[in-house]
Amino acid sequence: MHASSDTKLADIVRKDFDCIVNINLGGIYNCIKYEIAQMLKQSNKGVIVNCFSQSGVVGLVGVSVYTKSKHAVFRLTKCSVLKY
């Protein structure tokens, strides 16, 4: 399955769902985890900038898993800002 496919959510196999979420959300999680750890050791804390698709905020028809994973990136970033 490709992220831009028009597969209905009920028809998506778990393996494809996991693949999209692991790439789009898991990759950002891995980066943030180690960036925060390094920044907490430094006197100059710095900033983290995450880029994600507009579909993470607005949502798009036909790409439900992609949209959900991008929204999760948006929320993970927001929660990280509030925590640190």
N, CA and C atoms as an extended XYZ file, in Angstrom:
252
Properties=species:S:1:pos:R:3:atomname:S:1:resname:S:1:resid:I:1 pbc="F F F"
N         0.846       -1.188        0.000 N   MET     1
C         0.000        0.000        0.000 CA  MET     1
C         0.878        1.233        0.000 C   MET     1
N         0.504        2.221       -0.721 N   HIS     2
C         1.201        3.495       -0.760 CA  HIS     2
C         0.411        4.500        0.061 C   HIS     2
N         1.107        5.441        0.679 N   ALA     3
C         0.454        6.417        1.559 CA  ALA     3
C        -0.618        7.226        0.847 C   ALA     3
N        -0.505        7.379       -0.450 N   SER     4
C        -1.495        8.184       -1.166 CA  SER     4
C        -2.613        7.334       -1.766 C   SER     4
N        -2.632        6.058       -1.457 N   SER     5
C        -3.677        5.209       -2.035 CA  SER     5
C        -5.044        5.570       -1.464 C   SER     5
N        -6.062        5.157       -2.157 N   ASP     6
C        -7.433        5.473       -1.754 CA  ASP     6
C        -8.067        4.293       -1.018 C   ASP     6
N        -7.267        3.524       -0.307 N   THR     7
C        -7.776        2.366        0.424 CA  THR     7
C        -8.602        2.819        1.616 C   THR     7
N        -9.753        2.218        1.780 N   LYS     8
C       -10.598        2.548        2.931 CA  LYS     8
C        -9.967        1.974        4.189 C   LYS     8
N       -10.139        2.667        5.306 N   LEU     9
C        -9.530        2.257        6.567 CA  LEU     9
C        -9.863        0.810        6.917 C   LEU     9
N       -11.098        0.402        6.697 N   ALA    10
C       -11.511       -0.964        7.023 CA  ALA    10
C       -10.801       -2.011        6.163 C   ALA    10
N       -10.238       -1.587        5.038 N   ASP    11
C        -9.573       -2.519        4.126 CA  ASP    11
C        -8.049       -2.522        4.255 C   ASP    11
N        -7.508       -1.682        5.104 N   ILE    12
C        -6.054       -1.593        5.252 CA  ILE    12
C        -5.560       -2.728        6.146 C   ILE    12
N        -4.553       -3.422        5.681 N   VAL    13
C        -3.972       -4.494        6.491 CA  VAL    13
C        -3.047       -3.897        7.548 C   VAL    13
N        -2.983       -4.547        8.697 N   ARG    14
C        -2.219       -4.029        9.835 CA  ARG    14
C        -0.753       -3.773        9.475 C   ARG    14
N        -0.169       -4.628        8.676 N   LYS    15
C         1.235       -4.485        8.273 CA  LYS    15
C         1.458       -3.152        7.557 C   LYS    15
N         0.536       -2.763        6.691 N   ASP    16
C         0.655       -1.498        5.972 CA  ASP    16
C         0.441       -0.312        6.909 C   ASP    16
N        -0.521       -0.442        7.811 N   PHE    17
C        -0.766        0.595        8.811 CA  PHE    17
C         0.500        0.821        9.636 C   PHE    17
N         1.070       -0.270       10.153 N   ASP    18
C         2.275       -0.180       10.983 CA  ASP    18
C         3.440        0.437       10.220 C   ASP    18
N         3.578        0.087        8.967 N   CYS    19
C         4.667        0.618        8.148 CA  CYS    19
C         4.575        2.138        8.027 C   CYS    19
N         3.403        2.643        7.704 N   ILE    20
C         3.215        4.088        7.549 CA  ILE    20
C         3.439        4.811        8.872 C   ILE    20
N         2.865        4.293        9.948 N   VAL    21
C         3.014        4.931       11.260 CA  VAL    21
C         4.465        4.864       11.731 C   VAL    21
N         5.126        3.735       11.531 N   ASN    22
C         6.521        3.606       11.953 CA  ASN    22
C         7.437        4.575       11.224 C   ASN    22
N         7.179        4.793        9.961 N   ILE    23
C         7.999        5.736        9.199 CA  ILE    23
C         7.680        7.171        9.603 C   ILE    23
N         6.413        7.552        9.535 N   ASN    24
C         6.036        8.951        9.742 CA  ASN    24
C         6.116        9.402       11.193 C   ASN    24
N         5.702        8.577       12.119 N   LEU    25
C         5.732        8.946       13.535 CA  LEU    25
C         6.971        8.398       14.230 C   LEU    25
N         7.308        7.157       13.950 N   GLY    26
C         8.460        6.535       14.599 CA  GLY    26
C         9.764        7.248       14.301 C   GLY    26
N         9.933        7.700       13.086 N   GLY    27
C        11.151        8.430       12.719 CA  GLY    27
C        11.291        9.727       13.500 C   GLY    27
N        10.204       10.468       13.614 N   ILE    28
C        10.216       11.722       14.377 CA  ILE    28
C        10.449       11.438       15.857 C   ILE    28
N         9.803       10.405       16.384 N   TYR    29
C        10.000       10.031       17.786 CA  TYR    29
C        11.477        9.737       18.062 C   TYR    29
N        12.101        8.937       17.190 N   ASN    30
C        13.512        8.608       17.385 CA  ASN    30
C        14.381        9.856       17.399 C   ASN    30
N        14.110       10.783       16.516 N   CYS    31
C        14.884       12.029       16.478 CA  CYS    31
C        14.669       12.859       17.735 C   CYS    31
N        13.417       13.104       18.088 N   ILE    32
C        13.108       13.936       19.255 CA  ILE    32
C        13.725       13.352       20.523 C   ILE    32
N        13.626       12.069       20.692 N   LYS    33
C        14.146       11.409       21.897 CA  LYS    33
C        15.618       11.751       22.118 C   LYS    33
N        16.427       11.612       21.088 N   TYR    34
C        17.861       11.848       21.230 CA  TYR    34
C        18.210       13.329       21.168 C   TYR    34
N        17.428       14.104       20.444 N   GLU    35
C        17.662       15.553       20.424 CA  GLU    35
C        17.423       16.148       21.806 C   GLU    35
N        16.338       15.768       22.443 N   ILE    36
C        16.029       16.286       23.778 CA  ILE    36
C        17.104       15.860       24.772 C   ILE    36
N        17.514       14.610       24.724 N   ALA    37
C        18.557       14.130       25.641 CA  ALA    37
C        19.833       14.954       25.492 C   ALA    37
N        20.235       15.235       24.262 N   GLN    38
C        21.439       16.036       24.022 CA  GLN    38
C        21.236       17.478       24.459 C   GLN    38
N        20.089       18.043       24.156 N   MET    39
C        19.827       19.444       24.501 CA  MET    39
C        19.805       19.656       26.009 C   MET    39
N        19.343       18.684       26.760 N   LEU    40
C        19.314       18.811       28.217 CA  LEU    40
C        20.721       18.815       28.813 C   LEU    40
N        21.693       18.262       28.103 N   LYS    41
C        23.089       18.252       28.561 CA  LYS    41
C        23.800       19.567       28.258 C   LYS    41
N        23.288       20.321       27.319 N   GLN    42
C        23.943       21.545       26.843 CA  GLN    42
C        23.471       22.763       27.624 C   GLN    42
N        24.347       23.770       27.698 N   SER    43
C        23.923       25.031       28.312 CA  SER    43
C        23.057       25.830       27.337 C   SER    43
N        23.371       25.749       26.042 N   ASN    44
C        22.560       26.383       25.005 CA  ASN    44
C        21.564       25.336       24.526 C   ASN    44
N        20.331       25.429       24.974 N   LYS    45
C        19.347       24.367       24.734 CA  LYS    45
C        18.980       24.176       23.266 C   LYS    45
N        18.860       25.237       22.485 N   GLY    46
C        18.521       25.101       21.081 CA  GLY    46
C        17.035       24.892       20.838 C   GLY    46
N        16.707       24.518       19.615 N   VAL    47
C        15.315       24.291       19.222 CA  VAL    47
C        15.224       23.038       18.354 C   VAL    47
N        14.046       22.466       18.312 N   ILE    48
C        13.760       21.338       17.428 CA  ILE    48
C        12.655       21.788       16.479 C   ILE    48
N        12.877       21.596       15.196 N   VAL    49
C        11.878       21.940       14.190 CA  VAL    49
C        11.464       20.653       13.481 C   VAL    49
N        10.187       20.328       13.537 N   ASN    50
C         9.655       19.166       12.829 CA  ASN    50
C         8.748       19.643       11.709 C   ASN    50
N         8.930       19.090       10.542 N   CYS    51
C         8.072       19.405        9.399 CA  CYS    51
C         7.136       18.224        9.158 C   CYS    51
N         5.905       18.532        8.857 N   PHE    52
C         4.937       17.482        8.557 CA  PHE    52
C         3.917       18.029        7.584 C   PHE    52
N         3.157       17.154        7.013 N   SER    53
C         2.178       17.509        5.998 CA  SER    53
C         1.015       18.314        6.576 C   SER    53
N         0.468       19.185        5.768 N   GLN    54
C        -0.723       19.940        6.149 CA  GLN    54
C        -1.886       19.001        6.462 C   GLN    54
N        -1.849       17.806        5.910 N   SER    55
C        -2.931       16.853        6.181 CA  SER    55
C        -2.966       16.451        7.651 C   SER    55
N        -1.884       16.677        8.376 N   GLY    56
C        -1.867       16.401        9.805 CA  GLY    56
C        -2.724       17.358       10.603 C   GLY    56
N        -3.039       18.498       10.018 N   VAL    57
C        -3.881       19.498       10.682 CA  VAL    57
C        -5.277       19.514       10.075 C   VAL    57
N        -5.342       19.478        8.761 N   VAL    58
C        -6.608       19.613        8.050 CA  VAL    58
C        -7.270       18.265        7.793 C   VAL    58
N        -6.502       17.275        7.442 N   GLY    59
C        -7.047       15.963        7.083 CA  GLY    59
C        -7.400       15.916        5.609 C   GLY    59
N        -7.186       14.782        5.009 N   LEU    60
C        -7.477       14.600        3.596 CA  LEU    60
C        -8.264       13.314        3.398 C   LEU    60
N        -9.174       13.333        2.458 N   VAL    61
C        -9.964       12.147        2.130 CA  VAL    61
C        -9.087       11.164        1.361 C   VAL    61
N        -9.192        9.896        1.696 N   GLY    62
C        -8.509        8.860        0.937 CA  GLY    62
C        -7.129        8.479        1.431 C   GLY    62
N        -6.623        9.166        2.410 N   VAL    63
C        -5.296        8.839        2.955 CA  VAL    63
C        -5.365        8.825        4.480 C   VAL    63
N        -6.269        8.036        5.001 N   SER    64
C        -6.577        8.083        6.430 CA  SER    64
C        -5.396        7.730        7.324 C   SER    64
N        -4.650        6.708        7.002 N   VAL    65
C        -3.521        6.323        7.856 CA  VAL    65
C        -2.415        7.368        7.776 C   VAL    65
N        -2.128        7.833        6.577 N   TYR    66
C        -1.131        8.889        6.391 CA  TYR    66
C        -1.524       10.122        7.206 C   TYR    66
N        -2.780       10.537        7.095 N   THR    67
C        -3.270       11.707        7.819 CA  THR    67
C        -3.156       11.508        9.325 C   THR    67
N        -3.528       10.355        9.812 N   LYS    68
C        -3.426       10.073       11.252 CA  LYS    68
C        -1.980       10.119       11.724 C   LYS    68
N        -1.072        9.568       10.940 N   SER    69
C         0.332        9.554       11.349 CA  SER    69
C         0.915       10.963       11.357 C   SER    69
N         0.511       11.797       10.424 N   LYS    70
C         1.006       13.177       10.388 CA  LYS    70
C         0.395       14.007       11.514 C   LYS    70
N        -0.851       13.739       11.869 N   HIS    71
C        -1.451       14.426       13.016 CA  HIS    71
C        -0.727       14.015       14.298 C   HIS    71
N        -0.354       12.761       14.390 N   ALA    72
C         0.383       12.289       15.566 CA  ALA    72
C         1.735       12.992       15.675 C   ALA    72
N         2.388       13.265       14.552 N   VAL    73
C         3.644       14.027       14.567 CA  VAL    73
C         3.386       15.430       15.107 C   VAL    73
N         2.325       16.056       14.639 N   PHE    74
C         1.942       17.390       15.112 CA  PHE    74
C         1.739       17.383       16.627 C   PHE    74
N         0.992       16.407       17.147 N   ARG    75
C         0.700       16.349       18.588 CA  ARG    75
C         1.938       15.972       19.401 C   ARG    75
N         2.760       15.065       18.899 N   LEU    76
C         3.999       14.701       19.593 CA  LEU    76
C         4.900       15.920       19.732 C   LEU    76
N         4.996       16.700       18.674 N   THR    77
C         5.806       17.914       18.706 CA  THR    77
C         5.240       18.898       19.718 C   THR    77
N         3.947       19.117       19.683 N   LYS    78
C         3.291       20.050       20.608 CA  LYS    78
C         3.477       19.602       22.060 C   LYS    78
N         3.270       18.338       22.331 N   CYS    79
C         3.432       17.823       23.702 CA  CYS    79
C         4.877       17.946       24.173 C   CYS    79
N         5.826       17.738       23.271 N   SER    80
C         7.241       17.879       23.627 CA  SER    80
C         7.571       19.318       23.984 C   SER    80
N         7.007       20.251       23.241 N   VAL    81
C         7.210       21.677       23.538 CA  VAL    81
C         6.676       22.005       24.927 C   VAL    81
N         5.504       21.520       25.238 N   LEU    82
C         4.898       21.813       26.538 CA  LEU    82
C         5.680       21.182       27.685 C   LEU    82
N         6.239       20.016       27.466 N   LYS    83
C         6.984       19.310       28.510 CA  LYS    83
C         8.362       19.923       28.747 C   LYS    83
N         9.033       20.344       27.674 N   TYR    84
C        10.400       20.839       27.802 CA  TYR    84
C        10.508       22.312       27.489 C   TYR    84
